[in-house]
Amino acid sequence: MTGEAGAAVGQNMGGQDVAGLVELRRENLYLRQRIVDLQSDVTSLTAEGDRLRQILERLHGRRAPLPDPLSGGQ
């Protein structure tokens, strides 16, 4: 709502309702920031996993994949 309709709703709301909306807005902003932080953590952990995989391959050499025993390759 914008303009006069939004102002009318704001005037009709009690202080408790406004406080509840402010609290919800604060929580929403917090959760959005938390999502951004967690996405950054996932990106960092993915890169770290790739780096560790490369180190492991360098130390042990690349091995040929084992045949799948369930494939029935007879």
C-alpha positions as CSV (number, residue, x, y, z in Angstrom):
1,M,0.0,0.0,0.0
2,T,1.2,3.4,-0.8
3,G,0.0,7.0,-0.5
4,E,-3.2,7.7,1.4
5,A,-4.2,4.1,1.8
6,G,-0.9,3.2,3.5
7,A,-1.2,6.3,5.7
8,A,-4.7,5.4,6.7
9,V,-3.7,1.9,7.7
10,G,-0.7,3.3,9.6
11,Q,-3.0,5.6,11.5
12,N,-5.5,2.8,12.4
13,M,-2.8,0.4,13.7
14,G,-2.2,0.3,17.4
15,G,1.3,0.8,18.8
16,Q,1.6,-3.0,19.4
17,D,0.8,-3.8,15.8
18,V,3.5,-1.4,14.6
19,A,6.0,-2.8,17.0
20,G,5.2,-6.3,15.7
21,L,5.8,-5.1,12.1
22,V,9.1,-3.5,13.1
23,E,10.1,-6.8,14.8
24,L,9.2,-8.8,11.8
25,R,11.1,-6.5,9.5
26,R,14.2,-6.7,11.7
27,E,14.0,-10.5,11.8
28,N,13.5,-10.6,8.0
29,L,16.6,-8.5,7.5
30,Y,18.6,-10.6,9.9
31,L,17.5,-13.8,8.1
32,R,18.4,-12.4,4.7
33,Q,21.9,-11.5,5.9
34,R,22.2,-14.9,7.5
35,I,21.4,-16.5,4.1
36,V,24.1,-14.5,2.4
37,D,26.6,-15.5,5.1
38,L,25.7,-19.2,4.8
39,Q,25.9,-19.1,1.0
40,S,29.4,-17.6,1.3
41,D,30.4,-20.3,3.7
42,V,29.1,-23.0,1.3
43,T,31.2,-21.5,-1.5
44,S,34.3,-21.4,0.7
45,L,33.8,-25.0,1.9
46,T,33.3,-26.2,-1.7
47,A,36.6,-24.5,-2.7
48,E,38.3,-26.0,0.3
49,G,37.0,-29.5,-0.6
50,D,38.2,-29.1,-4.1
51,R,41.6,-28.0,-2.9
52,L,41.9,-31.0,-0.5
53,R,40.8,-33.4,-3.2
54,Q,43.6,-32.1,-5.5
55,I,46.1,-32.5,-2.7
56,L,44.9,-36.1,-2.1
57,E,45.1,-37.0,-5.8
58,R,48.6,-35.5,-5.9
59,L,49.8,-37.5,-2.9
60,H,48.2,-40.9,-3.9
61,G,48.0,-40.5,-7.6
62,R,44.9,-40.9,-9.6
63,R,43.4,-44.3,-9.5
64,A,41.3,-45.8,-12.2
65,P,37.7,-46.0,-11.0
66,L,36.8,-49.4,-9.7
67,P,34.3,-51.4,-11.8
68,D,30.7,-51.2,-10.5
69,P,29.9,-54.7,-9.0
70,L,26.2,-54.1,-9.6
71,S,26.6,-53.4,-13.4
72,G,26.6,-57.1,-14.2
73,G,29.4,-56.7,-16.7
74,Q,29.7,-60.3,-17.8
